C-alpha cells in the first residue's frame, strides 16, 4: 500500500478491509475509490481547495461537496483533512458570491467553458445552468463540517454573505417572472437548453423556488423540481441553526425559517399526487398549473434520496409509496436486466443504471436483504476496474459511461462505510 497517503486514511481503509474480509473485493474497491478522489481530483491553493469532477477539469458546487463528504469522517481526528474540507468550503463560498446562478467554475479566470451559451458569463464560469442544489450542497457540507469537527472557522463574513445571497436568490425565484436569468444553448439536445426564449416553461407561484436545471444538468420540464425544493427545506433549517448558534442573527434566522415554511407548504400542496396504484406519491416536477412529471433521476437530490438528505424518514408513508413507484417499471428511468436493476437517468442511454442511485437505494432502506443485493451489484458491475462509473448497461456492465467519475466513487465509499455503522456526524442517517 502507498505510504505517502495520510495515516488516518490508510487506517480506515484497513478497517474496511478487515470488516469485509469474507468479500475482499469490497475492500479492494473501497481502497481504490476512496483514494482516487484524494489522489486525482483535489488541487490545494492556500486556504482554498479546488476539486475537479474527474474527467472534466471544472469544479461543480454539487459534485465537489459530495466528493469530499466521506472525508469528514477522517476530519473528525485529522487536522489536514479539516484543512482540505475547509478549503473546499472556502472555494465554494467564493464562487457563490461571484454568481449564485452558475453551477460549475474554473480554477482561475481563464475563460474556459463547456459551450458559448447565451447567458451572463465571466471568465471564472465553466457553465451557468441554474440549479437549486448547487446552493444547497456547500451549506450542507459546511454544516456537517461543523458537526464533525466542532470547528467554526468556515463561518466567515463571506460565508454569511453567501447565505444571504442564497436566500435572496430563492426568494426571487419564487416568482420566476421577476428574474432576469435566462439560458440558451444552440446546436444541442433539447435537455441542454431552456425553452421560451431561455426562461423555461411558464410556472405558477406556489411558494416553491424555481430551478432551471436538474442535478443531472438537464433542463427541467417543469420549473418546480421537488427533490431540490426538499433539499432547500433541509438546508434552510441548517441556516436557521447557524444564524442562531454561530452568527447570533435573528433576522437571518427568521428569513430562513419563513422561506423554509413557504417552500414546504408548496411541496405539500403542489408536489403530492394521487397515483391509481401507489396512492399519494411525490412528483418529480410540477409547474403549479396541475402538470406533473412522475419519475426519478439517478442524480442527487432525487426523490429516492429524501431520507438521505434529511427531508423525511424512510418510514414516512408518502415516501414509502413513492419509493415503491420509483423502484418499479412505472418510473420511466427504472431498468431491470440480466445483471442488475435500479434507476438510471435521461442524461445517459436507456437501460443504463447509475452507481450513485444504487448507493442511495442502499442508504435509504432498512431491508438487510436489499442492502446485501446492492452490495453484490457493486462487485459485479464495475467492469473489473474496481472503480465506479456513471451509468452501466443492465445486461452488460462492460458498457459504461465515464471511467473517471469521482462523485460515484465517493457515494460507493459512503455506502460501504454505512454498512459498517460508520456515518458522517450530523448527517440524517447517523446512528443516534
Phi, psi and omega per residue, in radians:
X1 nan 2.527 3.111
X2 -1.035 2.371 -3.071
X3 -1.754 -0.164 -3.108
X4 -1.577 0.051 3.001
X5 -1.379 2.685 -3.122
X6 -1.008 2.453 -3.097
X7 -1.035 -0.665 -3.103
X8 -1.105 -0.566 3.076
X9 -1.259 -0.801 3.138
X10 -1.082 -0.673 3.130
X11 -1.110 -0.739 -3.139
X12 -1.171 -0.678 3.092
X13 -1.036 -0.731 3.121
X14 -1.149 -0.646 3.082
X15 -1.065 -0.752 3.136
X16 -1.136 -0.772 3.130
X17 -1.063 -0.720 3.116
X18 -1.119 -0.738 -3.103
X19 -1.127 -0.669 -3.097
X20 -1.802 0.638 -3.081
X21 -1.067 -0.465 -3.135
X22 -1.345 -0.361 3.087
X23 -2.231 1.320 -2.995
X24 -1.046 -0.404 3.138
X25 -1.111 -0.616 3.096
X26 -1.054 -0.758 3.106
X27 -1.085 -0.740 3.136
X28 -1.159 -0.732 3.134
X29 -1.127 -0.739 3.118
X30 -1.063 -0.812 -3.129
X31 -1.008 -0.806 -3.083
X32 -1.199 -0.765 -3.115
X33 -1.208 -0.744 -3.072
X34 -1.185 -0.621 3.117
X35 -1.375 -0.509 -2.999
X36 -1.040 -0.776 -3.133
X37 -1.089 -0.765 -3.107
X38 -1.148 -0.700 -3.024
X39 -1.466 -0.413 -2.955
X40 -2.127 -0.272 -2.994
X41 -2.080 -0.190 -2.990
X42 -1.762 2.222 -3.132
X43 -2.238 1.942 -3.076
X44 -1.589 2.481 3.114
X45 -2.522 1.520 -3.108
X46 1.147 -2.185 -3.122
X47 -1.615 0.295 3.053
X48 -2.109 2.558 3.090
X49 -2.197 2.082 3.109
X50 -1.693 2.335 -3.066
X51 -2.230 2.019 3.070
X52 -1.439 2.820 -3.077
X53 -1.335 -0.290 -2.971
X54 2.278 -1.774 -3.041
X55 -1.444 0.083 3.034
X56 -2.105 2.311 -2.982
X57 -1.368 0.035 -3.105
X58 -1.654 2.900 3.110
X59 -1.889 2.029 3.029
X60 -1.540 2.367 3.087
X61 -1.037 -0.760 -3.130
X62 -1.150 -1.015 -3.039
X63 -1.030 -0.773 -3.056
X64 -1.086 -0.645 3.094
X65 -1.152 -0.784 -3.135
X66 -1.185 -0.572 -3.114
X67 -1.136 -0.649 -3.078
X68 -1.726 -0.101 -3.076
X69 -0.920 -0.849 -3.140
X70 -1.104 -0.364 3.101
X71 -1.231 -0.204 3.034
X72 -1.066 -0.496 3.089
X73 -1.114 -0.625 3.078
X74 -1.339 -0.589 -3.109
X75 -1.170 -0.343 3.087
X76 -0.980 -0.563 -3.060
X77 -2.258 0.106 -3.082
X78 -2.291 2.127 -3.074
X79 -1.226 -0.510 3.139
X80 -1.166 -0.705 3.086
X81 -1.243 -0.548 3.002
X82 -1.027 -0.812 -3.123
X83 -1.139 -0.672 3.127
X84 -1.059 -0.869 -3.087
X85 -1.259 -0.637 3.045
X86 -1.018 -0.680 3.117
X87 -1.155 -0.655 3.079
X88 -1.092 -0.806 -3.138
X89 -1.092 -0.773 3.113
X90 -1.014 -0.745 3.138
X91 -1.141 -0.776 3.135
X92 -1.067 -0.738 -3.125
X93 -1.145 -0.689 3.068
X94 -1.025 -0.743 -3.131
X95 -1.187 -0.754 3.134
X96 -1.070 -0.738 3.125
X97 -1.199 -0.409 3.065
X98 -1.255 -0.817 3.089
X99 -2.868 2.011 -3.090
X100 -1.312 -0.124 -3.122
X101 -1.634 -0.247 -3.113
X102 -1.432 2.533 -3.135
X103 -1.826 -0.350 -3.069
X104 -2.555 2.539 -2.976
X105 -2.367 2.820 3.065
X106 -1.613 2.793 3.124
X107 -1.200 -0.508 3.127
X108 -2.519 2.872 -3.088
X109 -1.350 1.234 -3.040
X110 -1.767 0.006 3.109
X111 1.320 0.073 3.091
X112 -1.147 2.483 3.141
X113 -2.768 2.782 -3.128
X114 -1.180 -0.690 -3.030
X115 -2.788 2.673 3.063
X116 -1.419 1.436 -3.080
X117 -1.463 2.707 3.062
X118 -1.551 1.612 3.112
X119 -2.947 2.901 3.087
X120 -1.131 2.229 -3.129
X121 -2.380 2.658 2.947
X122 -2.212 3.023 -3.120
X123 -1.203 -0.250 3.106
X124 -1.377 -0.371 -2.939
X125 -1.617 2.256 2.993
X126 -1.477 -0.661 -3.126
X127 -2.753 2.594 -3.090
X128 -2.219 0.936 3.016
X129 -1.547 2.025 -3.056
X130 -1.347 2.144 -3.112
X131 -2.375 2.225 -3.139
X132 -0.938 -0.735 -3.024
X133 -1.160 -0.367 3.091
X134 -1.106 -0.501 3.078
X135 -1.529 -0.500 -3.137
X136 -1.195 -0.817 -2.957
X137 -1.055 -0.763 3.130
X138 -1.107 -0.622 3.102
X139 -1.194 -0.738 3.077
X140 -1.028 -0.784 -3.126
X141 -1.084 -0.763 -3.135
X142 -1.128 -0.694 3.119
X143 -1.099 -0.804 3.137
X144 -1.196 -0.580 3.033
X145 -1.042 -0.781 3.113
X146 -1.079 -0.814 -3.110
X147 -1.202 -0.561 -3.102
X148 -1.384 -0.632 -2.998
X149 -1.978 -0.277 -3.041
X150 1.116 0.297 3.090
X151 -1.597 2.475 -3.141
X152 -2.029 0.245 -3.002
X153 -1.229 -0.269 3.118
X154 -1.447 -0.228 -3.026
X155 -1.549 1.254 -3.072
X156 -1.624 3.134 3.043
X157 -1.084 -0.650 3.095
X158 -1.113 -0.681 3.125
X159 -1.108 -0.794 3.126
X160 -1.091 -0.682 3.082
X161 -1.049 -0.703 3.126
X162 -1.126 -0.671 3.086
X163 -1.085 -0.771 -3.140
X164 -1.160 -0.656 3.080
X165 -1.127 -0.739 3.124
X166 -1.056 -0.845 -3.134
X167 -1.108 -0.747 3.129
X168 -1.096 -0.689 3.133
X169 -1.143 -0.813 -3.141
X170 -1.148 -0.624 3.072
X171 -1.096 -0.829 3.135
X172 -1.034 -0.745 -3.056
X173 -1.401 0.033 2.922
X174 -1.179 -0.438 3.031
X175 -2.230 1.500 -2.988
X176 -1.072 -0.404 3.115
X177 -1.051 -0.490 -3.136
X178 -1.377 -0.265 -3.040
X179 -1.421 2.546 3.053
X180 -1.722 0.170 3.118
X181 -1.275 2.223 2.998
X182 -2.408 2.770 3.124
X183 -2.621 2.081 3.083
X184 -2.249 2.236 3.009
X185 -2.111 2.267 -3.109
X186 -1.736 2.730 3.081
X187 1.099 0.705 -3.036
X188 -2.444 2.910 3.003
X189 -1.074 2.743 -3.062
X190 -1.025 -0.569 -3.075
X191 -1.285 -0.080 -3.125
X192 -1.717 0.061 -3.116
X193 -2.497 2.849 3.101
X194 -1.705 2.457 3.124
X195 -1.346 -3.100 3.057
X196 0.936 0.963 3.113
X197 1.000 0.639 3.064
X198 1.489 0.059 -3.132
X199 -1.664 -0.256 -3.049
X200 1.475 2.926 -3.120
X201 -1.082 2.569 -3.135
X202 -1.033 2.540 3.095
X203 -2.336 2.737 3.064
X204 -1.711 2.577 3.064
X205 -1.139 2.274 -3.067
X206 -2.275 -0.165 -2.952
X207 1.720 -0.477 3.059
X208 -1.299 2.924 3.122
X209 -1.905 2.470 -2.997
X210 -1.373 2.576 3.038
X211 -2.307 2.356 3.101
X212 -1.327 -0.636 -3.002
X213 -2.353 2.747 3.090
X214 -1.477 2.937 3.072
X215 -1.149 -0.125 2.985
X216 -1.425 -0.113 -2.989
X217 1.263 0.190 3.003
X218 -1.530 2.572 -3.128
X219 -1.135 2.485 3.025
X220 -1.227 2.457 3.000
X221 -1.279 -0.792 3.039
X222 -2.132 2.477 -2.868
X223 -1.278 -0.214 3.104
X224 -1.722 1.718 -3.096
X225 -1.515 1.860 -2.957
X226 -1.089 -0.825 -3.129
X227 -1.037 -0.654 -3.138
X228 -1.261 -0.588 3.031
X229 -1.178 -0.618 3.033
X230 -1.051 -0.784 3.129
X231 -1.088 -0.695 3.117
X232 -1.080 -0.689 3.096
X233 -1.033 -0.801 3.131
X234 -1.086 -0.832 -3.072
X235 -1.155 -0.641 3.088
X236 -1.137 -0.527 2.986
X237 -1.117 -0.706 3.062
X238 -1.083 -0.746 -3.128
X239 -1.072 -0.756 3.128
X240 -1.064 -0.697 3.118
X241 -1.172 -0.733 3.103
X242 -1.148 -0.687 3.128
X243 -1.067 -0.651 -3.131
X244 -1.337 -0.873 -2.947
X245 -1.573 -0.471 -3.073
X246 -1.865 -0.899 -3.006
X247 -1.641 -0.213 -3.112
X248 0.857 0.903 -3.043
X249 -2.216 1.746 -3.098
X250 -1.236 -0.493 3.109
X251 -1.146 -0.807 3.100
X252 -1.110 -0.727 3.134
X253 -1.054 -0.812 -3.129
X254 -1.146 -0.668 3.121
X255 -1.084 -0.735 3.127
X256 -1.181 -0.770 -3.089
X257 -1.157 -0.726 -3.103
X258 -1.198 -0.713 3.105
X259 -1.146 -0.709 3.099
X260 -0.999 -0.800 -3.119
X261 -1.114 -0.690 -3.128
X262 -1.179 -0.754 3.127
X263 -1.145 -0.756 -3.142
X264 -1.068 -0.747 3.113
X265 -1.098 -0.666 3.103
X266 -1.129 -0.725 3.103
X267 -1.029 -0.842 -3.067
X268 -1.203 -0.588 -3.114
X269 -1.409 -0.700 -2.997
X270 -1.939 -0.288 -3.018
X271 -1.744 -0.015 3.129
X272 -1.897 2.256 3.127
X273 -2.184 2.745 3.137
X274 -1.707 1.899 -3.132
X275 -1.556 2.386 -3.062
X276 -1.082 -0.446 -3.126
X277 -1.812 -0.621 -3.003
X278 -1.843 -0.077 -3.124
X279 1.388 -2.621 -3.120
X280 -1.218 2.165 3.104
X281 -2.368 2.796 3.038
X282 -1.457 2.355 3.003
X283 -1.365 2.788 3.070
X284 -1.410 -0.743 3.114
X285 -2.497 2.712 3.007
X286 -2.606 2.855 3.064
X287 -1.938 -0.040 -3.106
X288 1.497 -0.201 -3.139
X289 -1.659 0.049 -3.123
X290 1.874 -0.044 3.072
X291 -1.593 2.489 -3.132
X292 -2.431 2.633 2.920
X293 -1.872 2.114 3.130
X294 -1.844 1.819 -3.076
X295 -3.020 -3.111 2.873
X296 -2.540 2.758 -3.139
X297 -2.082 2.634 -3.098
X298 -1.151 -0.498 -3.088
X299 -1.218 2.588 -3.112
X300 -1.835 2.277 0.239
X301 -1.346 2.437 3.054
X302 -2.287 2.937 3.050
X303 -1.116 -0.704 3.137
X304 -1.039 -0.529 -3.046
X305 -1.480 0.044 -3.040
X306 -0.911 -0.738 3.077
X307 -1.222 -0.601 3.085
X308 -1.079 -0.677 3.116
X309 -1.291 -0.467 -3.121
X310 1.726 0.259 3.128
X311 -1.288 -0.626 3.125
X312 -2.684 3.120 3.112
X313 -1.743 2.797 -3.067
X314 -1.089 -0.427 -3.112
X315 -1.581 0.096 3.087
X316 -1.030 2.271 -3.037
X317 -1.050 -0.747 -3.139
X318 -1.189 -0.637 3.084
X319 -1.102 -0.757 -3.136
X320 -1.076 -0.726 3.056
X321 -1.063 -0.785 -3.130
X322 -1.101 -0.739 -3.123
X323 -1.072 -0.770 3.123
X324 -1.076 -0.693 3.080
X325 -1.105 -0.820 -3.053
X326 -1.125 -0.617 -3.107
X327 -1.682 0.750 3.113
X328 -2.483 2.975 3.135
X329 -1.190 -0.168 3.069
X330 -1.217 -0.458 3.025
X331 -1.393 2.022 -3.055
X332 -1.106 -0.192 3.137
X333 -1.997 0.395 2.987
X334 -1.752 2.258 -3.064
X335 -2.222 2.519 3.038
X336 -2.187 2.360 -3.136
X337 -2.499 -2.891 -3.098
X338 -1.253 -0.462 -3.010
X339 -1.830 -0.618 -3.037
X340 -2.782 2.955 2.999
X341 -2.451 2.521 -3.108
X342 2.949 -2.936 -3.019
X343 -1.749 2.378 3.053
X344 -1.976 -2.513 -3.016
X345 -2.786 2.571 2.966
X346 -1.142 -0.172 3.124
X347 -1.288 -0.356 -3.119
X348 -2.200 2.970 -3.066
X349 -1.061 2.760 3.044
X350 -1.029 2.566 3.127
X351 1.286 0.233 3.072
X352 -1.810 2.173 3.092
X353 -1.696 2.577 -3.140
X354 -1.777 2.407 3.044
X355 -1.111 -0.589 3.099
X356 -1.040 -0.762 -3.129
X357 -1.157 -0.641 3.094
X358 -1.121 -0.694 3.108
X359 -1.113 -0.754 3.125
X360 -1.133 -0.734 3.100
X361 -1.004 -0.723 -3.137
X362 -1.214 -0.646 -3.086
X363 -1.439 -0.050 3.134
X364 -2.061 0.257 3.073
X365 -2.057 2.650 3.031
X366 -1.865 0.109 -3.123
X367 -1.489 1.934 -3.074
X368 -1.127 -0.574 3.127
X369 -1.181 -0.666 3.104
X370 -1.139 -0.722 3.125
X371 -1.113 -0.701 3.133
X372 -1.140 -0.727 3.110
X373 -1.070 -0.739 -3.120
X374 -1.182 -0.667 3.099
X375 -1.073 -0.686 3.111
X376 -1.163 -0.637 3.081
X377 -1.000 -0.753 -3.130
X378 -1.039 -0.691 -3.113
X379 -1.228 -0.449 -3.021
X380 -1.861 0.019 -3.095
X381 -2.175 0.354 3.138
X382 -1.579 0.024 -3.107
X383 0.982 0.592 3.116
X384 1.054 0.402 3.084
X385 -1.659 -0.287 -3.048
X386 1.045 0.420 3.005
X387 -2.299 2.810 3.112
X388 -1.557 2.804 3.125
X389 -2.215 -3.139 3.077
X390 -1.278 -1.270 3.092
X391 -2.235 2.693 3.080
X392 -2.413 2.681 -3.088
X393 -1.291 2.391 -3.049
X394 -1.101 -0.385 -3.140
X395 -1.818 -0.287 -3.051
X396 -2.634 1.599 -3.112
X397 -1.144 -0.159 3.024
X398 -1.160 -0.353 3.039
X399 -1.651 1.924 -3.093
X400 -2.568 2.863 3.074
X401 -1.917 2.549 3.039
X402 1.026 1.537 3.108
X403 -1.203 -0.313 -3.109
X404 -2.242 1.595 -3.029
X405 -2.375 1.657 -2.960
X406 -1.096 -0.656 -3.121
X407 -0.998 -0.798 3.139
X408 -1.107 -0.718 3.108
X409 -1.033 -0.719 -3.070
X410 -1.377 -0.496 3.025
X411 -1.169 -0.705 3.037
X412 -1.072 -0.769 -3.132
X413 -1.060 -0.757 3.140
X414 -1.127 -0.704 3.121
X415 -1.077 -0.771 3.115
X416 -1.042 -0.739 3.135
X417 -1.121 -0.669 3.110
X418 -1.153 -0.507 3.059
X419 -1.102 -0.424 3.097
X420 -1.628 -0.008 -3.069
X421 1.390 0.367 3.129
X422 -1.846 2.129 -3.055
X423 -2.245 2.691 2.985
X424 -1.183 2.237 -3.121
X425 -1.064 2.352 3.115
X426 1.523 -0.181 -3.128
X427 -1.354 2.682 -3.078
X428 -1.031 -0.489 -3.087
X429 -1.532 -0.059 -3.120
X430 -1.058 2.401 3.085
X431 -1.164 2.235 -3.127
X432 -1.497 nan nan
